[in-house]
Each structure stands twice: as C-alpha cells, then as structure tokens.
Amino acid sequence: MKMCFIFDSGKYVVLNGILQLIIYVKEKNAILFTYPPKDSFTSTGLVVSSKLPRFSDMYTLEIASADPKSISANPPVQFTKSVTKWFTKDGILVEGLFWKDVEALIDDYQKEPKKGK
C-alpha cells in the first residue's frame, strides 16, 4: 500500500511540475484573462499582468491584448509605481487611489492608436 502512495505522489509531482512549466512559459505574470467586450468590434480579450519584485516597492501593472497579432489589438500599456502611494502611514490601503490608477491605465489602453502619416 505504501509503494502505491509513493508512486502516486511521484506522478503528482511530475504533473505539477509540467503544469508549473506551462504557466511560467505561457501565462508569465498574468493574473486575469478576459473575453472580448460584449457588443464590441474587437475580437480579442485582454491579459492583465502584474509584477512586484522581491524587496522592491515598485509595482507594475500591464494591460495587453490576449492576441497581440490580431488586427484589432491595441499596443500594451503599463504603469510602474511605488506601492507606498496607495497606503496610509498606518499601512491601510486607500483602495480609491489604486483604482484611479487602474482606470487611467484602462483608458490609456482603449485610446485610439495614433496613425503615422
């Protein structure tokens, strides 16, 4: 019985390793994937990624097209800011300040790209 458990654990470890590799290669820092907006002309959803390096206060949030090769894809946009901008001196998150920055990033993504002459 113990040998069966060890063998099953080994399968689990291998499968988990394969899944982690897929996540690392394909999804990178993605935290959210969306479908295309309803009643929209665009045919691609979005990928929202975030990064907060160890021992750093600089947080990066990026919005990009789920299909960057699509003709309806906009260029990716991102911001990098210190997380200290969104917290009080007591360490409480001021959610409104964070959402203000996120909404500005969404607005930047939705702007029409400038056409070259």
C-alpha positions in Angstrom: 0.0 0.0 0.0 2.8 2.4 0.8 4.5 1.8 -2.5 1.3 2.7 -4.3 1.1 6.0 -2.4 4.7 6.9 -3.2 4.2 6.1 -6.9 1.0 8.2 -6.9 2.9 11.1 -5.2 5.6 10.8 -7.8 3.0 11.2 -10.6 1.5 14.2 -8.8 4.9 15.9 -8.5 5.7 15.3 -12.2 2.3 16.5 -13.3 2.5 19.6 -11.0 5.9 20.4 -12.5 4.6 20.2 -16.0 1.7 22.5 -15.1 4.0 25.0 -13.5 6.2 25.0 -16.6 3.2 25.7 -18.8 2.1 28.5 -16.5 5.6 30.0 -16.5 6.1 29.8 -20.3 2.6 30.7 -21.5 1.0 32.9 -18.8 4.1 34.6 -17.4 2.8 37.2 -14.8 -0.8 37.1 -15.9 -3.4 37.5 -13.2 -6.5 37.8 -15.4 -7.7 36.8 -18.9 -10.9 38.3 -20.3 -13.2 37.6 -23.2 -13.7 40.4 -25.8 -16.1 43.0 -24.5 -19.8 42.4 -25.4 -21.1 44.4 -28.4 -17.5 45.4 -29.3 -15.9 45.4 -32.7 -12.7 43.9 -31.2 -12.3 40.2 -31.4 -9.7 39.8 -28.7 -9.8 39.7 -24.9 -7.3 41.2 -22.6 -4.4 39.9 -20.4 -3.8 41.7 -17.2 -0.3 41.1 -15.7 1.3 42.3 -12.5 4.8 42.2 -11.1 6.2 43.1 -7.7 9.8 42.1 -7.4 11.1 40.8 -4.1 12.5 43.5 -1.8 11.0 46.3 -4.0 8.1 48.7 -3.6 7.8 49.2 -7.3 4.6 47.5 -8.6 4.0 47.1 -12.3 0.6 46.5 -13.9 0.2 45.8 -17.6 -2.8 45.5 -19.9 -2.3 43.8 -23.2 -4.3 42.1 -25.9 -4.8 38.3 -25.4 -4.0 38.0 -29.2 -1.3 40.6 -29.9 -1.2 39.6 -33.6 -4.9 40.5 -34.1 -5.6 43.5 -36.3 -7.9 44.8 -33.5 -5.3 44.5 -30.8 -4.1 47.8 -29.2 -0.5 48.2 -28.0 0.1 47.1 -24.4 0.1 49.8 -21.7 1.6 49.6 -18.2 2.4 51.7 -15.2 5.1 51.2 -12.6 4.5 53.0 -9.3 5.6 52.6 -5.7 3.0 50.8 -3.6 3.6 53.4 -0.9 1.4 55.8 -3.0 -1.7 53.6 -2.2 -1.2 53.2 1.6 -1.7 55.4 4.6 1.0 55.9 7.2 -0.8 53.3 9.2 -0.5 50.7 6.4 -4.1 50.8 5.3 -4.8 50.5 1.6 -6.6 53.5 0.1 -8.5 51.5 -2.5 -9.8 54.5 -4.4 -6.3 55.7 -5.2 -5.3 52.3 -6.6 -8.5 52.1 -8.7 -7.9 55.6 -10.0 -4.6 54.5 -11.4 -6.1 51.3 -12.8 -8.9 53.1 -14.5 -6.4 55.6 -16.1 -4.5 52.6 -17.4 -7.7 51.1 -18.9 -8.4 54.5 -20.5 -4.9 54.5 -22.0 -5.4 51.1 -23.4 -8.7 52.0 -25.0 -7.4 55.1 -26.7 -7.2 55.0 -30.5 -3.6 54.4 -31.5 -2.0 57.3 -33.4 -1.7 56.6 -37.1 1.6 57.5 -38.8 1.5 59.8 -41.8 
